[in-house]
């Protein structure tokens, strides 16, 4: 049993290292798409509306897990929230910090694991996660830990989608080769995808079910057709498909 446990640990570490390297290498291009998005007044307004209706009023203390180049964290800081953003990819954090310099109350960007944030329990009013759940090895464990970080009657707000319902490898083969990202299919190979329970989900209910199972109350799933329409009009990042996105919210117990 000891050997099997060590082997499983090594496989998990290899998978996570592969994922971290991919997003670290993608930092510059991912950030370019982020800048393009928030420079568009209509896209920016749509995201402000999504988060504003999901979160408590500012100033509230928010942890943005898997913050990437700071798409959510920077926007929320501009809206008056007290924000901490964590990510495991140094390149992503570098891009986020570079954009935060001009803000009056910039987010604090720290290295950190979305599955196991190194922060005090019950120290946040809300946890946000944008495009994070699908790429976690243990989403159920992550959500359980997010719940512990929230104060009583705190808020979880997740935006995600069913990005690859036909399979990651299959979607890359079927893609227009001029839009495909070969390194994505290479890094998110079958061994990696096998370790990600939500990567190829066919329904957003798979994500919502894990949030309910973690102990969150009043869990809701809202489609975001406004984002779908904007993606159709203005386009999405290279190698991505236009898909319906969803806002999943839940509350920590008030007791």
C-alpha positions, 0 to 999 in steps of 0.5 A: 500500500505504501508503494501504491500511495507513493506512486499515486502521489508522484503521478499527481505531482507530474500532472499538476506540474504539467498543468502549471507549466502550460499556464505559465507558458501561456501567460503572455497570450492569455493576458493579451486576450484579457486586455482585449476583453476588458478594453471592450466596454460592452464585455467589461460591463457584462462582467461587472454585472455578473459579479455584482449580482453574485457578490455582497456589496463592496467593500467585502474581502474576496479570495480569487482562486486560480486568478491567472492574469487577474481578470476577476481580481482586478475588476473587483478591486476597481469596484472597491473590493478588498481582493487577494488573488492566488495562482500556481503559475508565476508567469500569470502572477507576473502579468497580473501584478504588472497591471495592478500598479496603477490602481488605488487599491490593487489586489494582493497577488500571491502564489497559492494552490486553488485546491488548498489556499494557504489562508486563514479559515473564515477570513473572506466574505466571498470566494470567486473562481473563473474557469478554474473548476474544470482544470482541478484534479480534486474539485470536490476537495477544493470546494470543501476547503473554499467553504472553510475560508468563508465567514458565516453566510459567505458567498461562492461565485464560480463562472465556468462552462462545459468546455470539452464535452466531446473530449479534449483530444477529439475537439482539437482534432476537429478544430480548424487547424489555424485556430488550434493550440497544439501545445494545449492538446500536448499538455492536456494529454490523455493522462492529464485529462484522466486526472481531471474529473470535470475536464470533459463534463457534458453538463454544468450540473457536474460542477454544481453537484460538487458544490452542493456536496461540499456543504454550500447552501442555496446553490444556483446555476444561471446561464449567461447568454449575454456573455455568449452573445458577446463572444459570438460578436467579438470572438474568443481566444485562439483555439477556443470555441464559443460556448454557454457559460454559467454562474454558479453561486452558493452560500456558506451556512449562516450558523 
